[in-house]
């Protein structure tokens, strides 16, 4: 028999982090804890208030329901959690943790054995021009060859000047540049802005317009001079048919998967299979989980054998994160198995 419980945990940002949706100071998350005999399993339910489709008043009620039904088969539980993707991944994670020889080695690989690393992008948060310039300088000095900038909250010309300043020193072979608008552009202005951005040899732009504007996004992806990656657009689609239809209609150049927001590992697998059949590229990013969730997502990502830099460098953002073997070095995420986990739930 498995005993299940859950716990809420508030992660505190080291410094307020800006996006086009606002400034983040804290991040709420939940942990599903399973106990069977002398073994414990831990899964993180990475709820993202204001973004997750499962940001609902009955979220905690669903966790209670899950704990009461935990001894049912996992394959029967997951479909009943379909509208709660962050709980789905928490359940997948907790069972993998419970069944593994090491609580935190969920997807054994050369990565979790400390023999290989995952290339990641360096994330530049929105803020003043000086703040963003300093972040860019820090990331380049830290050895990142791929930088992702959040844009859309400050003056567009100021953002262009920042990108121009990078390109004056580093060409696209030296530094790959990605930008993320988080839906900040209006459909009427988006194409012109993409044309201007394309002058700087960018890798891609994430979600230039807000999600759920399917025809406008499809037209933008058809005409764009700059590869477009869908992000928020994927949230809230549950069936394989819905996912297929979205990608067939919009025909993006890339999709970005946040497992906590798109149905966990199973949901991410569905998206990658559909995307590859349509010759659409993809990469995986975290959604501001703690190191417990980030660890699981990173191990999963490594097994997917993607050559692109992933968005997994968020572990150092919080003052009260858990000490873990995850380390960012020279633009890669590494697993230092010499470092022990320290957590108190």
NUMI-541284 format. One record per residue: x, y, z of N, C-alpha, C, O in turn; residue in one letter. Coordinates in steps of 0.02 Angstrom, whole numbers, padded with zeros to 5 digits, always signed. Layout:
<sites>
XYZXYZXYZXYZA;...
</sites>
This chain:
<sites>
+00042-00061+00000+00000+00000+00000+00044+00063+00000+00094+00068+00035X;+00023+00110-00041+00058+00174-00044+00019+00226-00003-00042+00230-00008X;+00055+00265+00036+00025+00322+00071+00047+00385+00035+00106+00393+00019X;+00000+00430+00023+00015+00491-00015-00004+00553+00025-00055+00554+00060X;+00036+00604+00018+00021+00670+00048+00048+00723+00001+00083+00708-00047X;+00031+00785+00013+00055+00840-00029+00073+00899+00015+00050+00905+00072X;+00113+00943-00013+00135+01002+00024+00145+01061-00023+00174+01053-00077X;+00121+01118-00003+00131+01180-00041+00198+01211-00022+00220+01207+00036X;+00232+01241-00071+00297+01272-00058+00303+01335-00099+00286+01335-00159X;+00326+01389-00069+00334+01453-00105+00407+01466-00117+00446+01473-00070X;+00426+01471-00180+00494+01487-00200+00501+01563-00205+00458+01596-00234X;+00554+01590-00177+00566+01662-00177+00622+01679-00226+00677+01652-00222X;+00607+01724-00273+00658+01745-00321+00713+01786-00286+00699+01824-00240X;+00774+01776-00308+00830+01815-00281+00820+01889-00298+00835+01933-00258X;+00796+01901-00359+00777+01969-00378+00716+01965-00422+00708+01918-00461X;+00673+02015-00417+00611+02015-00456+00628+02006-00529+00672+02039-00556X;+00591+01961-00562+00606+01943-00632+00549+01966-00677+00491+01948-00667X;+00567+02005-00728+00516+02036-00770+00501+01997-00833+00546+01973-00867X;+00436+01992-00849+00413+01967-00913+00361+02016-00939+00342+02062-00904X;+00338+02005-01000+00287+02050-01028+00220+02042-00992+00175+02083-01000X;+00214+01989-00951+00152+01978-00913+00156+02008-00843+00107+02008-00806X;+00215+02035-00826+00222+02065-00760+00286+02042-00726+00326+02006-00755X;+00295+02065-00664+00356+02051-00626+00343+01994-00577+00293+01996-00540X;+00387+01945-00576+00380+01888-00531+00426+01896-00471+00486+01908-00478X;+00397+01888-00412+00436+01891-00350+00436+01824-00313+00485+01807-00279X;+00382+01787-00321+00377+01720-00291+00347+01672-00342+00316+01693-00390X;+00357+01609-00331+00329+01556-00374+00301+01500-00329+00338+01470-00290X;+00237+01488-00335+00204+01436-00296+00215+01368-00329+00211+01362-00390X;+00229+01317-00289+00233+01250-00315+00208+01201-00262+00199+01220-00204X;+00195+01139-00282+00168+01088-00236+00207+01024-00245+00231+01009-00300X;+00213+00986-00191+00249+00922-00194+00202+00865-00175+00166+00869-00126X;+00204+00813-00215+00168+00751-00201+00219+00702-00171+00271+00688-00202X;+00204+00677-00112+00251+00634-00076+00220+00566-00066+00166+00560-00036X;+00253+00514-00092+00228+00445-00087+00273+00406-00040+00334+00412-00042X;+00243+00365+00003+00280+00321+00047+00255+00250+00040+00194+00237+00044X;+00301+00203+00030+00284+00132+00028+00339+00094+00065+00398+00096+00045X;+00320+00061+00119+00368+00027+00162+00421+00078+00183+00404+00129+00213X;+00485+00067+00167+00537+00113+00188+00562+00158+00132+00615+00188+00137X;+00523+00163+00078+00545+00201+00019+00499+00261+00009+00439+00257+00018X;+00530+00318-00009+00492+00379-00023+00501+00401-00095+00555+00395-00123X;+00447+00426-00124+00450+00455-00191+00424+00526-00188+00377+00541-00152X;+00456+00570-00227+00438+00641-00227+00425+00664-00298+00464+00651-00343X;+00369+00699-00307+00354+00729-00372+00334+00801-00363+00301+00818-00314X;+00354+00844-00410+00336+00914-00405+00280+00931-00453+00283+00916-00513X;+00228+00960-00426+00171+00984-00465+00182+01059-00476+00164+01100-00434X;+00213+01075-00533+00236+01143-00544+00182+01190-00570+00186+01213-00627X;+00133+01203-00529+00080+01251-00547+00111+01319-00562+00155+01342-00526X;+00087+01351-00615+00111+01417-00633+00051+01464-00636+00015+01467-00686X;+00039+01500-00582-00019+01544-00577-00019+01594-00635+00032+01625-00651X;-00077+01603-00666-00085+01650-00721-00065+01623-00789-00077+01656-00839X;-00036+01563-00790-00014+01534-00854-00040+01463-00862-00063+01444-00916X;-00035+01422-00809-00057+01353-00813-00132+01349-00826-00171+01389-00799X;-00152+01300-00866-00223+01288-00878-00257+01262-00815-00318+01267-00807X;-00217+01234-00768-00245+01207-00706-00241+01256-00648-00245+01236-00590X;-00233+01320-00663-00238+01372-00611-00312+01382-00596-00344+01429-00621X;-00338+01337-00554-00410+01335-00539-00422+01334-00464-00378+01313-00426X;-00481+01356-00442-00496+01355-00370-00495+01286-00339-00483+01279-00279X;-00507+01234-00379-00510+01166-00351-00445+01128-00358-00444+01066-00355X;-00389+01165-00368-00324+01132-00377-00307+01088-00317-00289+01029-00325X;-00312+01116-00258-00294+01077-00198-00343+01019-00188-00323+00965-00164X;-00406+01029-00206-00455+00974-00201-00434+00916-00245-00443+00857-00227X;-00406+00931-00304-00384+00878-00349-00325+00840-00320-00319+00780-00329X;-00281+00876-00286-00225+00843-00253-00250+00797-00197-00224+00741-00188X;-00300+00820-00160-00330+00777-00107-00361+00715-00138-00352+00659-00112X;-00397+00724-00193-00428+00667-00227-00374+00617-00248-00382+00557-00239X;-00319+00643-00277-00266+00599-00299-00236+00559-00241-00224+00499-00248X;-00225+00592-00186-00197+00557-00127-00244+00501-00103-00221+00449-00080X;-00309+00514-00108-00358+00464-00087-00363+00405-00135-00387+00351-00116X;-00341+00415-00198-00347+00362-00249-00278+00337-00272-00273+00305-00324X;-00227+00351-00234-00159+00339-00257-00144+00266-00271-00098+00251-00309X;-00182+00220-00241-00167+00149-00252-00201+00120-00313-00195+00060-00327X;-00237+00162-00351-00262+00140-00416-00204+00141-00466-00152+00171-00453X;-00212+00107-00522-00159+00104-00571-00144+00173-00600-00190+00213-00612X;-00080+00187-00610-00059+00253-00636-00092+00267-00704-00111+00324-00717X;-00097+00216-00746-00127+00226-00812-00201+00245-00808-00229+00273-00855X;-00232+00229-00752-00302+00249-00743-00308+00318-00711-00357+00353-00722X;-00258+00336-00671-00260+00401-00638-00244+00459-00685-00277+00511-00683X;-00194+00449-00729-00172+00503-00772-00228+00533-00815-00233+00594-00820X;-00270+00491-00847-00324+00520-00888-00374+00562-00847-00405+00608-00872X;-00381+00545-00783-00427+00582-00740-00397+00649-00717-00430+00690-00686X;-00333+00658-00732-00298+00720-00714-00283+00762-00776-00242+00808-00774X;-00316+00746-00832-00297+00776-00896-00302+00852-00896-00264+00885-00931X;-00348+00880-00857-00354+00953-00854-00309+00983-00801-00314+01043-00787X;-00267+00942-00771-00219+00965-00720-00149+00940-00738-00121+00897-00704X;-00120+00968-00793-00055+00942-00817+00000+00945-00765+00044+00902-00765X;+00001+00996-00722+00055+00999-00673+00048+00945-00620+00098+00924-00591X;-00013+00921-00608-00022+00865-00562-00004+00799-00598+00022+00753-00567X;-00018+00797-00663+00002+00737-00701+00077+00726-00696+00099+00670-00682X;+00117+00779-00708+00189+00769-00706+00213+00755-00635+00260+00717-00625X;+00179+00784-00585+00196+00769-00516+00186+00696-00500+00225+00665-00464X;+00131+00668-00526+00116+00597-00516+00168+00553-00552+00194+00506-00523X;+00182+00569-00616+00232+00531-00653+00299+00532-00617+00332+00480-00610X;+00319+00590-00595+00382+00600-00560+00385+00561-00495+00434+00527-00480X;+00330+00565-00456+00329+00533-00390+00334+00457-00397+00369+00425-00358X;+00298+00428-00446+00302+00355-00455+00371+00334-00480+00398+00283-00458X;+00400+00373-00526+00468+00357-00549+00517+00360-00491+00562+00319-00485X;+00508+00410-00449+00550+00418-00390+00543+00360-00342+00592+00334-00315X;+00481+00339-00331+00467+00284-00285+00496+00219-00310+00520+00177-00271X;+00494+00210-00376+00516+00146-00405+00591+00144-00421+00618+00091-00436X;+00625+00202-00417+00696+00203-00435+00739+00181-00377+00718+00182-00319X;+00800+00161-00392+00848+00143-00340+00872+00205-00303+00889+00202-00244X;+00875+00260-00340+00895+00324-00311+00835+00371-00319+00811+00381-00375X;+00812+00400-00264+00752+00442-00265+00751+00493-00321+00698+00510-00347X;+00811+00519-00340+00813+00573-00388+00842+00553-00456+00849+00596-00500X;+00859+00490-00465+00881+00468-00531+00822+00434-00565+00811+00374-00557X;+00784+00474-00602+00721+00451-00630+00728+00423-00700+00691+00378-00720X;+00775+00451-00738+00788+00428-00806+00864+00415-00811+00901+00458-00835X;+00886+00357-00788+00958+00342-00788+00989+00351-00857+00962+00327-00907X;+01045+00387-00859+01078+00402-00923+01149+00425-00910+01171+00429-00853X;+01185+00439-00964+01252+00467-00956+01250+00535-00921+01298+00554-00888X;+01194+00571-00928+01186+00635-00894+01183+00625-00818+01220+00657-00781X;+01139+00580-00795+01131+00570-00723+01191+00534-00692+01199+00534-00631X;+01233+00505-00735+01295+00473-00711+01354+00523-00711+01411+00504-00697X;+01339+00585-00729+01390+00639-00732+01440+00630-00789+01495+00658-00786X;+01421+00593-00840+01466+00581-00897+01452+00626-00957+01490+00628-01004X;+01396+00663-00955+01378+00705-01012+01337+00764-00986+01314+00764-00928X;+01328+00815-01028+01293+00875-01007+01240+00894-01059+01237+00864-01113X;+01199+00943-01042+01146+00967-01087+01160+01040-01104+01164+01081-01059X;+01167+01057-01169+01176+01128-01187+01111+01166-01171+01056+01143-01186X;+01119+01225-01142+01060+01265-01123+01069+01337-01145+01125+01359-01159X;+01013+01374-01148+01018+01445-01163+01024+01485-01097+00998+01465-01045X;+01058+01541-01102+01061+01587-01046+01002+01634-01050+00990+01664-01102X;+00965+01641-00995+00902+01679-00996+00913+01751-00972+00941+01763-00918X;+00892+01799-01014+00897+01870-00997+00827+01896-00980+00783+01897-01023X;+00818+01917-00918+00753+01942-00896+00744+02014-00915+00792+02051-00925X;+00681+02035-00921+00665+02104-00936+00682+02149-00877+00682+02128-00819X;+00696+02211-00893+00711+02261-00842+00736+02323-00876+00723+02334-00935X;+00773+02364-00839+00802+02424-00868+00855+02405-00919+00879+02348-00920X;+00873+02452-00962+00924+02439-01013+00990+02418-00979+01023+02371-01002X;+01008+02452-00925+01070+02437-00890+01069+02366-00860+01118+02330-00863X;+01011+02348-00832+01004+02282-00801+01009+02227-00853+01042+02176-00842X;+00977+02237-00910+00979+02187-00963+01050+02182-00993+01073+02127-01009X;+01083+02239-01002+01151+02239-01028+01198+02199-00982+01240+02161-01005X;+01189+02209-00916+01232+02174-00868+01220+02099-00871+01268+02059-00867X;+01156+02079-00877+01141+02008-00882+01174+01977-00944+01203+01922-00941X;+01169+02012-01001+01198+01988-01063+01274+01979-01055+01302+01928-01074X;+01306+02030-01025+01378+02026-01013+01395+01966-00970+01442+01929-00984X;+01356+01957-00917+01369+01901-00870+01362+01833-00905+01403+01789-00894X;+01310+01826-00946+01299+01761-00980+01355+01746-01030+01378+01689-01034X;+01376+01796-01067+01430+01785-01115+01495+01767-01079+01531+01722-01100X;+01509+01802-01024+01569+01787-00985+01566+01718-00954+01617+01685-00942X;+01504+01695-00940+01495+01628-00910+01500+01572-00961+01496+01513-00943X;+01509+01590-01024+01522+01539-01075+01462+01516-01114+01465+01465-01149X;+01406+01553-01110+01347+01533-01148+01357+01550-01222+01381+01604-01239X;+01338+01503-01265+01340+01516-01338+01270+01526-01366+01261+01539-01425X;+01219+01520-01322+01149+01533-01341+01117+01575-01287+01117+01556-01228X;+01090+01632-01307+01058+01678-01259+00986+01689-01280+00970+01699-01338X;+00942+01687-01230+00871+01700-01242+00851+01764-01205+00859+01769-01144X;+00825+01812-01243+00804+01876-01214+00728+01881-01211+00694+01867-01260X;+00703+01900-01153+00632+01918-01148+00624+01988-01176+00660+02034-01155X;+00577+01997-01222+00565+02063-01251+00490+02079-01247+00450+02035-01233X;+00473+02142-01260+00403+02160-01264+00377+02201-01207+00319+02221-01208X;+00418+02215-01156+00394+02253-01098+00423+02323-01096+00391+02369-01070X;+00484+02332-01123+00512+02399-01125+00509+02424-01197+00483+02390-01242X;+00534+02484-01209+00531+02514-01275+00564+02469-01327+00620+02445-01317X;+00529+02458-01383+00553+02412-01435+00620+02434-01463+00664+02392-01476X;+00630+02499-01472+00693+02524-01498+00750+02510-01449+00806+02495-01469X;+00736+02516-01385+00786+02500-01334+00806+02427-01338+00865+02410-01333X;+00757+02384-01348+00771+02312-01356+00812+02299-01418+00858+02258-01417X;+00796+02333-01473+00835+02325-01534+00907+02347-01524+00953+02316-01550X;+00917+02402-01487+00984+02427-01474+01025+02376-01434+01085+02367-01446X;+00992+02341-01387+01025+02289-01348+01047+02232-01393+01104+02207-01389X;+01002+02210-01437+01018+02156-01484+01075+02178-01531+01121+02139-01545X;+01070+02241-01554+01121+02267-01600+01190+02268-01565+01241+02253-01596X;+01190+02285-01500+01254+02289-01464+01286+02219-01458+01347+02213-01458X;+01244+02167-01452+01271+02099-01450+01300+02081-01518+01356+02054-01522X;+01263+02096-01571+01284+02077-01639+01346+02116-01662+01382+02093-01706X;+01359+02174-01632+01420+02211-01649+01481+02172-01627+01534+02175-01660X;+01475+02136-01572+01532+02099-01544+01532+02025-01563+01585+01995-01569X;+01473+01997-01572+01468+01924-01584+01421+01910-01642+01364+01931-01642X;+01447+01874-01692+01402+01855-01747+01363+01792-01728+01372+01765-01673X;+01321+01769-01773+01275+01714-01756+01312+01647-01747+01285+01601-01718X;+01374+01643-01773+01413+01582-01762+01442+01580-01691+01454+01527-01662X;+01452+01640-01662+01479+01645-01594+01424+01640-01542+01431+01604-01492X;+01370+01678-01552+01315+01680-01505+01248+01671-01541+01230+01711-01584X;+01212+01618-01523+01144+01609-01550+01097+01650-01507+01097+01645-01445X;+01055+01690-01539+01008+01734-01504+00937+01712-01515+00914+01706-01572X;+00902+01700-01461+00830+01687-01463+00794+01744-01426+00821+01770-01377X;+00736+01762-01449+00696+01811-01413+00628+01782-01398+00602+01740-01435X;+00599+01804-01342+00534+01779-01319+00490+01839-01304+00502+01876-01257X;+00438+01847-01345+00393+01904-01337+00335+01890-01289+00300+01937-01269X;+00325+01827-01271+00269+01809-01226+00203+01840-01249+00162+01861-01207X;+00192+01844-01315+00129+01870-01342+00122+01945-01339+00066+01971-01340X;+00177+01981-01335+00174+02054-01323+00154+02095-01385+00130+02151-01378X;+00163+02067-01446+00149+02106-01506+00075+02098-01526+00045+02045-01515X;+00047+02150-01556-00020+02144-01583-00015+02114-01653+00036+02122-01686X;-00066+02078-01676-00063+02048-01743-00049+02098-01798-00016+02082-01848X;-00073+02159-01790-00065+02209-01843+00007+02235-01849+00028+02256-01903X;+00045+02232-01794+00114+02258-01796+00167+02203-01798+00225+02216-01811X;+00146+02140-01785+00194+02086-01775+00240+02075-01834+00301+02070-01826X;+00212+02072-01895+00253+02056-01953+00307+02108-01965+00364+02091-01980X;+00291+02172-01957+00340+02225-01967+00395+02220-01914+00454+02230-01929X;+00376+02203-01853+00427+02197-01800+00472+02136-01813+00532+02139-01800X;+00443+02083-01840+00483+02024-01856+00532+02040-01912+00588+02015-01912X;+00511+02081-01960+00556+02100-02014+00616+02139-01987+00673+02129-02009X;+00602+02184-01940+00656+02223-01910+00703+02177-01870+00764+02182-01875X;+00674+02131-01831+00714+02085-01791+00756+02038-01834+00811+02019-01814X;+00731+02021-01892+00766+01972-01935+00833+01999-01961+00875+01960-01984X;+00842+02065-01957+00906+02094-01979+00964+02073-01934+01022+02080-01953X;+00948+02046-01875+01000+02031-01826+01016+01956-01823+01047+01933-01775X;+00995+01920-01873+01013+01849-01879+00995+01811-01815+01038+01778-01786X;+00933+01816-01795+00909+01781-01735+00892+01709-01751+00874+01693-01808X;+00897+01666-01701+00878+01596-01711+00803+01590-01718+00779+01555-01762X;+00765+01625-01674+00692+01618-01674+00661+01669-01627+00696+01701-01587X;+00595+01675-01632+00557+01715-01585+00501+01672-01557+00465+01639-01595X;+00493+01672-01492+00439+01634-01460+00376+01677-01455+00379+01735-01437X;+00321+01646-01472+00254+01673-01461+00250+01749-01472+00240+01786-01424X;+00258+01772-01535+00256+01844-01547+00189+01877-01531+00187+01933-01507X;+00134+01840-01543+00067+01867-01525+00035+01819-01474+00056+01762-01467X;-00016+01845-01440-00049+01805-01389-00080+01742-01419-00099+01740-01477X;-00083+01690-01378-00111+01627-01400-00186+01634-01415-00218+01683-01397X;-00213+01582-01448-00284+01578-01467-00303+01625-01523-00362+01638-01534X;-00255+01651-01559-00268+01689-01621-00241+01646-01678-00192+01664-01711X;-00275+01591-01689-00248+01537-01732-00235+01560-01803-00181+01549-01829X;-00284+01591-01834-00275+01612-01904-00222+01665-01911-00182+01664-01959X;-00220+01713-01864-00170+01765-01866-00099+01735-01858-00052+01756-01891X;-00094+01686-01812-00028+01655-01802-00008+01613-01863+00050+01612-01882X;-00057+01580-01894-00042+01541-01954-00017+01586-02010+00031+01569-02045X;-00049+01643-02018-00029+01691-02070+00042+01718-02056+00082+01726-02101X;+00054+01731-01991+00120+01756-01971+00175+01704-01985+00228+01721-02010X;+00161+01641-01969+00210+01588-01981+00223+01577-02055+00277+01556-02075X;+00173+01590-02096+00181+01583-02169+00225+01638-02198+00264+01626-02244X;+00218+01699-02171+00251+01757-02200+00315+01777-02164+00354+01818-02190X;+00328+01750-02106+00382+01774-02064+00451+01766-02096+00465+01715-02128X;+00494+01817-02087+00564+01810-02109+00608+01779-02054+00668+01769-02063X;+00576+01765-01997+00612+01742-01938+00575+01681-01909+00514+01685-01899X;+00609+01625-01896+00574+01566-01870+00534+01581-01807+00558+01616-01762X;+00473+01555-01804+00428+01566-01747+00421+01501-01708+00413+01447-01736X;+00425+01508-01642+00416+01451-01597+00352+01461-01555+00345+01513-01523X;+00308+01413-01556+00248+01416-01515+00264+01393-01444+00300+01344-01434X;+00237+01429-01395+00249+01412-01325+00182+01409-01289+00153+01355-01280X;+00156+01467-01268+00091+01469-01233+00036+01439-01275-00014+01415-01249X;+00044+01440-01342-00007+01414-01387-00023+01341-01373-00078+01318-01389X;+00024+01304-01344+00015+01232-01333-00024+01216-01270-00046+01160-01260X;-00032+01266-01227-00063+01254-01162-00139+01244-01170-00172+01282-01205X;-00165+01193-01136-00237+01182-01135-00264+01137-01190-00324+01129-01197X;-00219+01107-01229-00240+01059-01279-00227+00989-01251-00170+00973-01233X;-00278+00948-01248-00272+00885-01212-00269+00823-01257-00235+00775-01240X;-00304+00824-01313-00308+00764-01355-00256+00767-01410-00235+00821-01431X;-00235+00708-01433-00188+00704-01488-00217+00739-01550-00180+00773-01587X;-00281+00731-01562-00314+00762-01620-00308+00838-01617-00293+00870-01668X;-00321+00867-01558-00316+00940-01550-00244+00963-01565-00234+01015-01598X;-00196+00926-01541-00125+00944-01550-00107+00941-01624-00073+00985-01651X;-00128+00887-01657-00114+00880-01729-00145+00938-01768-00112+00967-01811X;-00207+00953-01754-00242+01006-01791-00210+01074-01782-00205+01113-01829X;-00187+01088-01721-00155+01152-01708-00092+01160-01751-00083+01211-01784X;-00050+01109-01750+00013+01114-01787+00002+01113-01862+00037+01146-01900X;-00047+01074-01885-00063+01072-01956-00090+01139-01980-00077+01159-02037X;-00127+01174-01937-00156+01239-01955-00104+01295-01954-00099+01334-02002X;-00066+01299-01899-00020+01355-01891+00045+01344-01929+00074+01391-01956X;+00069+01282-01932+00132+01265-01965+00191+01308-01938+00223+01343-01977X;+00204+01305-01874+00260+01344-01846+00327+01312-01866+00329+01254-01888X;+00380+01349-01857+00446+01321-01870+00470+01279-01810+00507+01230-01819X;+00449+01299-01750+00468+01263-01689+00410+01262-01640+00364+01303-01644X;+00413+01215-01593+00371+01218-01533+00417+01211-01472+00470+01181-01475X;+00394+01240-01417+00432+01237-01354+00388+01203-01302+00331+01222-01290X;+00416+01152-01271+00378+01111-01225+00397+01125-01152+00456+01119-01134X;+00349+01144-01113+00357+01149-01040+00318+01090-01011+00257+01095-01004X;+00351+01036-00993+00315+00976-00971+00263+00988-00916+00212+00955-00914X;+00277+01034-00870+00229+01048-00816+00165+01079-00841+00114+01078-00807X;+00167+01108-00902+00108+01143-00929+00074+01105-00985+00018+01122-01004X;+00106+01052-01012+00078+01018-01070+00066+00943-01058+00067+00903-01105X;+00056+00924-00995+00037+00854-00982+00093+00808-00963+00090+00748-00973X;+00147+00837-00935+00201+00796-00909+00242+00762-00963+00247+00787-01019X;+00272+00706-00945+00316+00671-00992+00276+00638-01048+00296+00639-01106X;+00219+00610-01030+00176+00579-01081+00151+00631-01131+00153+00620-01191X;+00128+00688-01105+00104+00741-01149+00159+00769-01193+00147+00784-01251X;+00219+00776-01165+00275+00801-01204+00294+00752-01259+00311+00772-01315X;+00292+00687-01243+00306+00637-01294+00257+00643-01353+00278+00638-01411X;+00193+00654-01337+00143+00661-01390+00161+00720-01435+00158+00714-01497X;+00178+00777-01405+00194+00836-01444+00254+00825-01489+00253+00844-01547X;+00307+00793-01463+00368+00784-01503+00355+00737-01562+00381+00748-01617X;+00316+00686-01550+00301+00639-01605+00262+00674-01661+00278+00666-01720X;+00212+00713-01641+00172+00750-01690+00215+00800-01727+00211+00806-01789X;+00256+00837-01691+00298+00889-01721+00347+00858-01771+00355+00884-01827X;+00379+00804-01752+00429+00774-01797+00398+00747-01861+00428+00749-01914X;+00336+00723-01856+00302+00699-01916+00287+00757-01964+00281+00746-02024X;+00283+00818-01937+00269+00877-01979+00332+00919-01991+00328+00976-02014X;+00391+00890-01976+00454+00924-01986+00458+00991-01948+00484+01040-01973X;+00431+00990-01888+00433+01049-01845+00484+01035-01790+00482+00984-01756X;+00531+01082-01781+00582+01074-01729+00552+01086-01659+00498+01114-01653X;+00588+01065-01608+00564+01076-01540+00622+01077-01490+00676+01050-01503X;+00610+01110-01434+00654+01103-01376+00612+01108-01313+00554+01125-01315X;+00643+01092-01257+00608+01087-01193+00633+01140-01145+00693+01154-01143X;+00588+01170-01107+00609+01218-01056+00574+01202-00990+00521+01171-00989X;+00604+01225-00937+00573+01220-00871+00521+01275-00865+00519+01322-00905X;+00479+01270-00814+00428+01321-00802+00435+01346-00730+00386+01348-00692X;+00497+01363-00712+00513+01390-00646+00497+01341-00590+00473+01361-00536X;+00510+01277-00602+00504+01228-00549+00563+01234-00501+00613+01267-00517X;+00558+01204-00443+00615+01198-00398+00665+01149-00429+00652+01120-00482X;+00721+01139-00396+00771+01092-00421+00745+01020-00424+00771+00979-00461X;+00694+01005-00384+00666+00937-00385+00632+00924-00452+00644+00872-00484X;+00590+00971-00473+00558+00964-00539+00606+00973-00596+00602+00938-00646X;+00651+01022-00589+00700+01035-00641+00744+00974-00654+00760+00959-00711X;+00763+00940-00601+00803+00879-00606+00768+00827-00649+00799+00797-00694X;+00705+00815-00635+00667+00765-00673+00660+00785-00746+00668+00744-00791X;+00645+00849-00758+00635+00872-00826+00701+00870-00865+00702+00853-00924X;+00756+00887-00832+00821+00885-00865+00840+00813-00883+00863+00800-00939X;+00830+00767-00837+00846+00696-00852+00803+00671-00910+00828+00636-00954X;+00739+00688-00909+00694+00669-00963+00718+00698-01030+00720+00664-01081X;+00735+00763-01028+00757+00798-01089+00818+00765-01120+00821+00757-01181X;+00865+00745-01079+00926+00714-01105+00909+00651-01145+00940+00637-01197X;+00859+00613-01122+00841+00550-01156+00809+00563-01224+00802+00517-01264X;+00788+00625-01238+00755+00641-01301+00804+00656-01358+00784+00664-01415X;+00868+00661-01341+00922+00667-01391+00913+00727-01438+00922+00721-01499X;+00897+00784-01410+00892+00845-01451+00961+00878-01455+00998+00880-01406X;+00977+00904-01514+01041+00939-01524+01036+01013-01505+01088+01047-01500X;+00975+01039-01497+00967+01111-01485+00979+01128-01411+00967+01086-01368X;+01003+01189-01396+01006+01211-01327+00937+01212-01296+00889+01235-01326X;+00931+01186-01235+00867+01181-01201+00860+01239-01151+00909+01274-01135X;+00800+01250-01127+00788+01305-01079+00784+01280-01008+00730+01281-00977X;+00840+01258-00982+00840+01224-00916+00885+01258-00865+00907+01226-00817X;+00900+01322-00875+00947+01355-00830+00915+01397-00775+00941+01450-00758X;+00859+01374-00748+00821+01416-00700+00833+01398-00627+00803+01428-00582X;+00877+01349-00614+00885+01325-00545+00915+01374-00497+00906+01366-00436X;+00950+01424-00522+00984+01471-00477+00944+01535-00463+00971+01582-00435X;+00881+01536-00483+00841+01597-00478+00815+01610-00407+00797+01666-00391X;+00812+01558-00365+00776+01563-00302+00823+01563-00241+00876+01532-00242X;+00802+01597-00189+00842+01599-00127+00832+01536-00086+00877+01517-00048X;+00775+01503-00093+00759+01446-00050+00748+01383-00091+00706+01341-00074X;+00787+01376-00145+00785+01314-00184+00821+01260-00146+00854+01273-00095X;+00814+01198-00169+00845+01141-00135+00914+01128-00165+00923+01131-00226X;+00963+01114-00122+01029+01098-00147+01025+01032-00185+00997+00983-00161X;+01054+01032-00245+01050+00973-00287+01114+00965-00328+01156+01010-00327X;+01122+00909-00362+01182+00899-00404+01182+00940-00469+01231+00938-00505X;+01128+00976-00484+01125+01013-00546+01170+01075-00543+01168+01114-00496X;+01212+01082-00594+01258+01139-00597+01259+01166-00669+01258+01128-00717X;+01262+01232-00674+01269+01264-00740+01342+01283-00749+01370+01321-00710X;+01374+01255-00801+01444+01269-00816+01454+01278-00891+01435+01235-00931X;+01485+01334-00909+01502+01348-00979+01444+01336-01027+01451+01305-01079X;+01386+01362-01008+01329+01357-01052+01296+01289-01056+01257+01276-01101X;+01312+01246-01008+01280+01179-01006+01253+01165-00937+01277+01193-00887X;+01204+01120-00934+01180+01095-00870+01213+01028-00858+01213+00984-00900X;+01243+01022-00799+01279+00961-00781+01252+00932-00717+01222+00967-00676X;+01263+00867-00708+01240+00831-00648+01302+00807-00611+01335+00760-00631X;+01316+00840-00555+01375+00823-00514+01353+00775-00459+01331+00796-00406X;+01360+00710-00473+01332+00661-00426+01370+00659-00359+01349+00624-00313X;+01425+00696-00354+01461+00700-00291+01422+00742-00241+01427+00732-00180X;+01384+00790-00267+01344+00834-00223+01281+00798-00201+01244+00772-00243X;+01268+00797-00137+01209+00764-00110+01149+00811-00112+01156+00872-00108X;+01091+00781-00118+01029+00819-00114+01017+00841-00041+01029+00803+00006X;+00994+00904-00034+00972+00927+00032+00903+00957+00024+00894+01008-00010X;+00854+00927+00056+00786+00953+00051+00749+00939+00116+00763+00890+00151X;+00703+00982+00131+00664+00973+00192+00591+00990+00176+00572+01049+00170X;+00551+00938+00168+00480+00949+00151+00435+00931+00211+00374+00937+00206X;
</sites>
